Amino acid sequence: MARLASTVYVLDPDTHQWVICDAGTEPEPRLAALIRTDSAWEGGEAPALDAAPPAPDPDPGPNDPGTPEPGETEPDKKPRTRRPAAKTDQ
């Protein structure tokens, strides 16, 4: 694992708290993935992290509620209108 060349503050996605990663330390891989600035790392290059390719979406099949059947469309919605500006007394 690569070491940090400078101190970095990272927002932990699990706890939503700021974590201080000090210079000369090796941060946890989940935190290291959030530090993308090359100059923060020794050697001036961010480490290559082993990232698994994203899992493919499952086949929704013919009964997918996200795609309407032919002929099934939403009714036309009324366009939103603006209120007239308030009159001011002069």
N, C-alpha and C positions, 0 to 999 in steps of 0.2 A: 504494500500500500504506500502511496506517496505521502510525503510530509508537507505541512503547510509552511509557507515562507513568511506569512503574516497572519495576524489575528483576524478572525472572521466571525461575524455574528450571523447566525442562521436561525430562522423561524422553524421550529420543530413541527412538522405537519401532524404528529400524533398528539402532542401536548399543547400545541399552540402557544408555546413559550419560547423566548429567545434563548439560544444556546451559544455560549462562547467557545469557539474552537481556537485555542491558542497556537501561536507560531511554534513550529518544531514538533507538533503532535500529529498523530494519524487519526483523523475523525472516523466515526463509525461510517460504514459504507452508505447507509441510508442518508446520513447528513452530508457525506462527501459528494453524493450525487446532486445535491442542491448548490454546491459551490462550483460555479461554472467559469469564474474569472481565472484565466490562465496565470495572471501575475500573482495570485494568492498561493500558488503551489511552487515548491522547490523545483528548479529546472524550467520554470516558466511555462509549463504545460499541464493542463488538467489531466488526471489519470483516466484511462479508458476503463469504464465500468462494464462489467458483464451484465448486459441488459438482455433479458429474454424477449423475443419478438412478441408483439401483442397477440393475444389469442384471437382467432377468427370468430366473428359473430356467428352464433348458431343459425341454421337455416330456419327462417320464420315459418315456412310451410304455407299451405294454401289458406289457412284460417287466421292469418296475421291481422289483428285488429288495426294495425297502423296503416294499411292500404285499403282504401274503399273499393268496393266492388263496382264494376261498370254500372253507371246509372245512379249510384249512391253518391250524392254530393251534398255538401252543407248548404243550407238555404242562404241566399244572399243576405249579407249583413248590412244593416243601415250604416251609411257613412257617418262618422262622428262629426258633429257640428260644433262650432265655436260660439261662445257667448258674446253678445255685443259688448263693446267696451263701455265702461261706466262713464256717465257724463259728469264732468266736473264744473262746478260753479265758479265763475270768474268775477 
